[in-house]
Amino acid sequence: MSRQTLRDAHAHVIGYIDTDARGVQTARDSHLHLLGRYEPQHDVTRDAHARLVGSGNQLAALIAGAAGR
């Protein structure tokens, strides 16, 4: 599994995107709380409650939205 760290303009960590061996990506906030998953097989993003967010990879938007709270 690989982890990408996302930072704001002040270099503060706002979240993480983990990618597993199957290519499924998981978004987490800066406290490692689950925000959502991107399923490349279906090309959809789902939130932490498995509700459809949209087509394509929307994980950065989920993290940015959580950081803005």
DODRENKOL-442781 format. One record per residue: residue in three letters; residue number from 1; x, y, z of N, C-alpha, C in turn. Coordinates in nm, 4 decimals, padded with zeros to 6 digits, m for minus. Example, Ala and Ser with C-alpha at 12.3 -4.5 7.8 and 13.67 -1.06 7.14 Angstrom:
BEGIN
+-----+-----+----------+----------+----------+----------+----------+----------+----------+----------+----------+
|  aa |   i |       nu |       nv |       nw |      cau |      cav |      caw |       cu |       cv |       cw |
+-----+-----+----------+----------+----------+----------+----------+----------+----------+----------+----------+
| ALA |   1 |  01.3190 | m00.5690 |  00.7800 |  01.2300 | m00.4500 |  00.7800 |  01.3200 | m00.3300 |  00.7800 |
| SER |   2 |  01.2850 | m00.2250 |  00.7080 |  01.3670 | m00.1060 |  00.7140 |  01.2900 |  00.0030 |  00.7870 |
+-----+-----+----------+----------+----------+----------+----------+----------+----------+----------+----------+
# end
This chain:
BEGIN
+-----+-----+----------+----------+----------+----------+----------+----------+----------+----------+----------+
|  aa |   i |       nu |       nv |       nw |      cau |      cav |      caw |       cu |       cv |       cw |
+-----+-----+----------+----------+----------+----------+----------+----------+----------+----------+----------+
| MET |   1 |  00.0845 | m00.1162 |  00.0000 |  00.0000 |  00.0000 |  00.0000 |  00.0897 |  00.1235 |  00.0000 |
| SER |   2 |  00.0498 |  00.2214 | m00.0781 |  00.1250 |  00.3469 | m00.0791 |  00.0356 |  00.4588 | m00.0245 |
| ARG |   3 |  00.0987 |  00.5609 |  00.0310 |  00.0253 |  00.6734 |  00.0897 |  00.0761 |  00.8038 |  00.0313 |
| GLN |   4 | m00.0172 |  00.8862 | m00.0122 |  00.0131 |  01.0209 | m00.0604 | m00.0398 |  01.1185 |  00.0440 |
| THR |   5 |  00.0437 |  01.2127 |  00.0848 |  00.0040 |  01.3137 |  00.1823 | m00.0343 |  01.4413 |  00.1090 |
| LEU |   6 | m00.1513 |  01.4963 |  00.1419 | m00.1958 |  01.6218 |  00.0826 | m00.1793 |  01.7330 |  00.1854 |
| ARG |   7 | m00.1207 |  01.8449 |  00.1410 | m00.0929 |  01.9584 |  00.2295 | m00.1545 |  02.0854 |  00.1724 |
| ASP |   8 | m00.1855 |  02.1802 |  00.2629 | m00.2371 |  02.3095 |  00.2184 | m00.1216 |  02.4028 |  00.1840 |
| ALA |   9 | m00.1533 |  02.5270 |  00.1538 | m00.0518 |  02.6249 |  00.1127 |  00.0490 |  02.6559 |  00.2229 |
| HIS |  10 |  00.0142 |  02.6244 |  00.3478 |  00.1038 |  02.6486 |  00.4613 |  00.1764 |  02.5219 |  00.5050 |
| ALA |  11 |  00.1705 |  02.4191 |  00.4224 |  00.2356 |  02.2896 |  00.4447 |  00.1746 |  02.2099 |  00.5599 |
| HIS |  12 |  00.0508 |  02.2442 |  00.6004 | m00.0191 |  02.1646 |  00.7010 | m00.0848 |  02.0458 |  00.6327 |
| VAL |  13 | m00.0776 |  01.9304 |  00.6947 | m00.1404 |  01.8101 |  00.6393 | m00.2917 |  01.8269 |  00.6465 |
| ILE |  14 | m00.3580 |  01.8090 |  00.5306 | m00.5043 |  01.8154 |  00.5293 | m00.5666 |  01.6780 |  00.5053 |
| GLY |  15 | m00.4850 |  01.5820 |  00.4604 | m00.5383 |  01.4481 |  00.4396 | m00.4400 |  01.3554 |  00.3713 |
| TYR |  16 | m00.4885 |  01.2345 |  00.3485 | m00.4060 |  01.1293 |  00.2894 | m00.4889 |  01.0525 |  00.1879 |
| ILE |  17 | m00.4223 |  01.0017 |  00.0852 | m00.4840 |  00.9085 | m00.0083 | m00.3977 |  00.7832 | m00.0109 |
| ASP |  18 | m00.4587 |  00.6711 |  00.0288 | m00.3912 |  00.5417 |  00.0292 | m00.4361 |  00.4633 | m00.0938 |
| THR |  19 | m00.3431 |  00.3942 | m00.1569 | m00.3744 |  00.3113 | m00.2732 | m00.3339 |  00.1680 | m00.2430 |
| ASP |  20 | m00.4287 |  00.0744 | m00.2572 | m00.3963 | m00.0658 | m00.2309 | m00.3494 | m00.1344 | m00.3596 |
| ALA |  21 | m00.3192 | m00.2621 | m00.3500 | m00.2631 | m00.3377 | m00.4623 | m00.3604 | m00.3495 | m00.5797 |
| ARG |  22 | m00.4906 | m00.3405 | m00.5526 | m00.5915 | m00.3491 | m00.6590 | m00.6176 | m00.2148 | m00.7252 |
| GLY |  23 | m00.5581 | m00.1074 | m00.6716 | m00.5788 |  00.0259 | m00.7265 | m00.6892 |  00.1039 | m00.6588 |
| VAL |  24 | m00.7564 |  00.0425 | m00.5609 | m00.8604 |  00.1134 | m00.4866 | m00.7935 |  00.2182 | m00.3993 |
| GLN |  25 | m00.8450 |  00.3407 | m00.4052 | m00.7878 |  00.4494 | m00.3276 | m00.8824 |  00.4888 | m00.2158 |
| THR |  26 | m00.8263 |  00.5176 | m00.0985 | m00.9024 |  00.5544 |  00.0188 | m00.8574 |  00.6917 |  00.0661 |
| ALA |  27 | m00.9532 |  00.7812 |  00.0894 | m00.9230 |  00.9158 |  00.1387 | m00.9450 |  00.9216 |  00.2891 |
| ARG |  28 | m00.8499 |  00.9854 |  00.3570 | m00.8601 |  01.0054 |  00.5012 | m00.8265 |  01.1497 |  00.5332 |
| ASP |  29 | m00.8887 |  01.2026 |  00.6396 | m00.8576 |  01.3392 |  00.6796 | m00.7271 |  01.3406 |  00.7581 |
| SER |  30 | m00.6903 |  01.4562 |  00.8100 | m00.5622 |  01.4679 |  00.8803 | m00.5573 |  01.3879 |  01.0096 |
| HIS |  31 | m00.6751 |  01.3460 |  01.0599 | m00.6813 |  01.2634 |  01.1814 | m00.7014 |  01.1160 |  01.1475 |
| LEU |  32 | m00.6864 |  01.0841 |  01.0179 | m00.6995 |  00.9477 |  00.9642 | m00.8414 |  00.8926 |  00.9681 |
| HIS |  33 | m00.9422 |  00.9802 |  00.9789 | m01.0811 |  00.9359 |  00.9700 | m01.1152 |  00.9111 |  00.8231 |
| LEU |  34 | m01.1845 |  00.8024 |  00.7966 | m01.2224 |  00.7660 |  00.6606 | m01.3184 |  00.8691 |  00.6023 |
| LEU |  35 | m01.2891 |  00.9162 |  00.4806 | m01.3762 |  01.0103 |  00.4104 | m01.4453 |  00.9454 |  00.2914 |
| GLY |  36 | m01.3765 |  00.8532 |  00.2231 | m01.4371 |  00.7890 |  00.1075 | m01.3400 |  00.7000 |  00.0336 |
| ARG |  37 | m01.3923 |  00.6367 | m00.0728 | m01.3124 |  00.5448 | m00.1537 | m01.3392 |  00.5681 | m00.3016 |
| TYR |  38 | m01.2340 |  00.5513 | m00.3808 | m01.2470 |  00.5528 | m00.5264 | m01.2293 |  00.4107 | m00.5751 |
| GLU |  39 | m01.3267 |  00.3619 | m00.6517 | m01.3248 |  00.2262 | m00.7055 | m01.2941 |  00.2345 | m00.8551 |
| PRO |  40 | m01.1687 |  00.2089 | m00.8951 | m01.1333 |  00.2242 | m01.0360 | m01.2036 |  00.1250 | m01.1295 |
| GLN |  41 | m01.2447 |  00.0097 | m01.0781 | m01.3133 | m00.0892 | m01.1619 | m01.4464 | m00.0343 | m01.2127 |
| HIS |  42 | m01.5119 |  00.0492 | m01.1304 | m01.6413 |  00.1068 | m01.1666 | m01.6312 |  00.2563 | m01.1969 |
| ASP |  43 | m01.5132 |  00.3138 | m01.1761 | m01.4865 |  00.4560 | m01.1978 | m01.5832 |  00.5445 | m01.1208 |
| VAL |  44 | m01.6033 |  00.5111 | m00.9919 | m01.6912 |  00.5894 | m00.9053 | m01.6231 |  00.6157 | m00.7713 |
| THR |  45 | m01.6663 |  00.7241 | m00.7085 | m01.6205 |  00.7588 | m00.5744 | m01.7394 |  00.7483 | m00.4806 |
| ARG |  46 | m01.7162 |  00.6863 | m00.3659 | m01.8204 |  00.6725 | m00.2632 | m01.7699 |  00.7346 | m00.1338 |
| ASP |  47 | m01.8607 |  00.7918 | m00.0538 | m01.8212 |  00.8519 |  00.0732 | m01.8024 |  00.7440 |  00.1796 |
| ALA |  48 | m01.7771 |  00.7843 |  00.3028 | m01.7501 |  00.6910 |  00.4117 | m01.8694 |  00.6012 |  00.4432 |
| HIS |  49 | m01.9903 |  00.6426 |  00.3993 | m02.1115 |  00.5639 |  00.4235 | m02.1539 |  00.4867 |  00.2988 |
| ALA |  50 | m02.0622 |  00.4752 |  00.2012 | m02.0820 |  00.4023 |  00.0760 | m02.1849 |  00.4674 | m00.0157 |
| ARG |  51 | m02.2177 |  00.5954 |  00.0088 | m02.3081 |  00.6678 | m00.0809 | m02.2281 |  00.7193 | m00.2003 |
| LEU |  52 | m02.2881 |  00.7145 | m00.3177 | m02.2232 |  00.7598 | m00.4393 | m02.1973 |  00.9103 | m00.4334 |
| VAL |  53 | m02.0718 |  00.9494 | m00.4566 | m02.0338 |  01.0908 | m00.4629 | m02.0382 |  01.1362 | m00.6075 |
| GLY |  54 | m01.9858 |  01.0548 | m00.6983 | m01.9865 |  01.0898 | m00.8401 | m01.8979 |  00.9969 | m00.9195 |
| SER |  55 | m01.8963 |  01.0182 | m01.0493 | m01.8111 |  00.9368 | m01.1345 | m01.6706 |  00.9945 | m01.1348 |
| GLY |  56 | m01.5741 |  00.9091 | m01.1612 | m01.4350 |  00.9518 | m01.1587 | m01.3816 |  00.9595 | m01.0170 |
| ASN |  57 | m01.2575 |  01.0044 | m01.0064 | m01.1907 |  01.0128 | m00.8765 | m01.2177 |  01.1494 | m00.8143 |
| GLN |  58 | m01.2989 |  01.1523 | m00.7090 | m01.3387 |  01.2745 | m00.6396 | m01.2764 |  01.2851 | m00.5000 |
| LEU |  59 | m01.1728 |  01.2064 | m00.4732 | m01.1176 |  01.2010 | m00.3385 | m01.0569 |  01.3340 | m00.2939 |
| ALA |  60 | m00.9890 |  01.4033 | m00.3819 | m00.9304 |  01.5324 | m00.3443 | m01.0383 |  01.6303 | m00.2999 |
| ALA |  61 | m01.1540 |  01.6270 | m00.3653 | m01.2654 |  01.7140 | m00.3276 | m01.3194 |  01.6773 | m00.1892 |
| LEU |  62 | m01.3255 |  01.5468 | m00.1591 | m01.3704 |  01.5050 | m00.0257 | m01.2752 |  01.5556 |  00.0821 |
| ILE |  63 | m01.1450 |  01.5455 |  00.0560 | m01.0464 |  01.5913 |  00.1533 | m01.0515 |  01.7427 |  00.1688 |
| ALA |  64 | m01.0612 |  01.8140 |  00.0572 | m01.0673 |  01.9612 |  00.0633 | m01.1922 |  02.0053 |  00.1385 |
| GLY |  65 | m01.3025 |  01.9384 |  00.1164 | m01.4269 |  01.9715 |  00.1877 | m01.4149 |  01.9471 |  00.3362 |
| ALA |  66 | m01.3504 |  01.8384 |  00.3745 | m01.3319 |  01.8074 |  00.5167 | m01.2353 |  01.9066 |  00.5821 |
| ALA |  67 | m01.1349 |  01.9501 |  00.5064 | m01.0361 |  02.0453 |  00.5614 | m01.0974 |  02.1825 |  00.5800 |
| GLY |  68 | m01.2008 |  02.2145 |  00.5034 | m01.2636 |  02.3456 |  00.5126 | m01.3626 |  02.3575 |  00.6268 |
| ARG |  69 | m01.3889 |  02.2506 |  00.6980 | m01.4857 |  02.2531 |  00.8088 | m01.4274 |  02.3157 |  00.9315 |
+-----+-----+----------+----------+----------+----------+----------+----------+----------+----------+----------+
# end
